[in-house]
């Protein structure tokens, strides 16, 4: 997510903002990240309804120190 304003626009309107649309172009699967993991998961779910498959970082940035011994697959969730 480029910034909190873009995330809020996505969650409020349920439409993909232009700023985010550009970031979603490409071949790789995007990983959405926020501070606690809830906003990025909600955004991933909205994007999934639009046919855009993304992953969300479980627990967000605040949980990263606790996740350093975990496998990457344990740290991400697909919406």
Residue frames relative to the residue before (quaternion, step in Angstrom):
aa qw qx qy qz dx dy dz
X 1.0000 0.0000 0.0000 0.0000 0.00 0.00 0.00
X 0.4741 -0.6985 0.4514 0.2890 3.58 -0.70 1.00
X 0.7803 -0.1826 0.1403 0.5815 3.61 0.93 -0.84
X 0.7072 -0.4733 0.3209 0.4158 3.56 -1.31 0.25
X 0.6173 0.5554 -0.3523 0.4316 3.59 1.03 -0.71
X 0.6527 0.5046 -0.3071 0.4745 3.57 0.99 -0.84
X 0.6348 0.5215 -0.3247 0.4687 3.59 0.99 -0.81
X 0.6604 0.5078 -0.3057 0.4610 3.57 0.92 -0.89
X 0.6356 0.5246 -0.3253 0.4636 3.59 1.01 -0.80
X 0.6472 0.5167 -0.3129 0.4651 3.59 0.95 -0.88
X 0.7135 0.4628 -0.2628 0.4557 3.58 0.83 -0.99
X 0.6781 0.4976 -0.2883 0.4577 3.58 1.06 -0.72
X 0.7869 0.3417 -0.1680 0.4856 3.57 0.80 -1.04
X 0.2931 -0.7639 0.5067 0.2718 3.57 1.24 -0.52
X 0.5730 0.5234 -0.3866 0.4983 3.57 1.25 0.57
X 0.4765 -0.6676 0.4861 0.3017 3.58 -1.06 0.72
X 0.3723 -0.7360 0.5192 0.2240 3.61 -0.57 1.14
X 0.6347 -0.5591 0.3794 0.3751 3.57 -1.14 0.65
X 0.6391 0.5386 -0.3298 0.4390 3.59 0.95 -0.85
X 0.6889 0.4612 -0.2711 0.4892 3.57 1.02 -0.78
X 0.5896 0.5973 -0.3578 0.4094 3.56 1.03 -0.76
X 0.6527 0.5120 -0.3048 0.4678 3.57 0.97 -0.86
X 0.6751 0.4992 -0.2946 0.4563 3.59 1.00 -0.82
X 0.6712 0.5085 -0.2969 0.4503 3.59 1.15 -0.52
X 0.5118 0.6360 -0.4256 0.3905 3.59 1.25 -0.16
X 0.5902 0.5693 -0.4297 0.3781 3.55 -1.08 0.69
X 0.6405 -0.5764 0.3823 0.3337 3.51 -1.35 0.08
X 0.6697 0.5272 -0.3131 0.4190 3.60 1.02 -0.66
X 0.4852 -0.6285 0.5140 0.3247 3.55 -1.28 0.35
X 0.4075 -0.7341 0.4858 0.2430 3.62 -0.67 1.05
X 0.2318 -0.7215 0.6349 0.1503 3.54 -1.25 0.62
X 0.2084 -0.7842 0.5761 0.0988 3.57 -0.63 1.16
X 0.0563 -0.8060 0.5885 -0.0307 3.54 -0.91 0.99
X 0.0501 0.7556 -0.6528 0.0199 3.55 -1.10 0.77
X 0.7401 -0.4204 0.2690 0.4507 3.60 -1.21 -0.07
X 0.8340 0.1934 -0.0774 0.5109 3.62 0.77 -0.97
X 0.5765 -0.6295 0.3620 0.3745 3.60 1.24 -0.10
X 0.5943 0.5991 -0.3713 0.3873 3.60 1.16 -0.35
X 0.6716 0.4925 -0.3042 0.4624 3.59 0.88 -0.91
X 0.6710 0.4932 -0.3124 0.4571 3.58 0.90 -0.86
X 0.6405 0.5062 -0.3355 0.4701 3.62 1.02 -0.66
X 0.6377 0.5063 -0.3331 0.4755 3.61 0.97 -0.78
X 0.6481 0.5095 -0.3139 0.4711 3.59 0.98 -0.84
X 0.6377 0.5253 -0.3270 0.4588 3.59 0.97 -0.81
X 0.6498 0.5125 -0.3152 0.4645 3.58 1.02 -0.76
X 0.6305 0.5101 -0.3325 0.4814 3.60 1.01 -0.77
X 0.6633 0.5048 -0.3080 0.4586 3.57 0.88 -0.93
X 0.6171 0.5530 -0.3453 0.4406 3.60 1.03 -0.75
X 0.6402 0.5144 -0.3349 0.4620 3.60 1.04 -0.68
X 0.6773 0.4514 -0.2747 0.5119 3.58 1.28 -0.37
X 0.5857 -0.6102 0.3545 0.3986 3.58 1.31 0.12
X 0.5619 0.5718 -0.3922 0.4511 3.58 1.28 0.26
X 0.1903 -0.7977 0.5665 0.0807 3.58 -0.50 1.21
X 0.0509 0.7890 -0.6061 0.0872 3.55 -0.75 1.12
X 0.3483 -0.6812 0.5873 0.2641 3.53 -1.35 0.09
X 0.2231 -0.7504 0.6075 0.1348 3.54 -1.26 0.49
X 0.4450 -0.6817 0.5151 0.2684 3.57 -1.01 0.84
X 0.3799 -0.7393 0.5127 0.2152 3.59 -0.55 1.17
X 0.8271 0.1808 -0.1558 0.5089 3.56 -0.79 1.02
X 0.4041 -0.7494 0.4482 0.2724 3.57 1.25 -0.10
X 0.7880 -0.3233 0.2479 0.4616 3.51 -1.34 -0.27
X 0.6389 0.5637 -0.3372 0.4004 3.59 0.99 -0.77
X 0.7034 0.4564 -0.2664 0.4753 3.60 1.15 -0.50
X 0.4266 0.7379 -0.4501 0.2662 3.60 1.22 -0.15
X 0.6452 0.5181 -0.3646 0.4270 3.67 0.80 -0.75
X 0.6718 0.4857 -0.2989 0.4728 3.62 1.00 -0.76
X 0.6957 0.4991 -0.2686 0.4413 3.57 1.17 -0.52
X 0.4294 0.7485 -0.4432 0.2428 3.59 1.22 -0.06
X 0.7080 0.4191 -0.2725 0.4989 3.61 1.15 -0.38
X 0.5786 0.5971 -0.3679 0.4163 3.59 1.29 -0.03
X 0.5534 -0.5658 0.4916 0.3631 3.52 -1.32 0.32
X 0.6323 -0.5500 0.3878 0.3838 3.56 -1.15 0.63
X 0.6429 0.5388 -0.3287 0.4339 3.60 0.96 -0.78
X 0.6426 0.5105 -0.3218 0.4721 3.60 1.19 -0.41
X 0.6926 0.4954 -0.2618 0.4543 3.59 1.24 -0.36
X 0.7510 0.3467 -0.2150 0.5192 3.59 1.20 -0.26
X 0.1564 -0.7673 0.6179 0.0706 3.52 -1.21 0.63
X 0.2921 -0.7324 0.5877 0.1814 3.54 -0.96 0.88
X 0.4422 -0.7058 0.4875 0.2622 3.56 -0.90 0.93
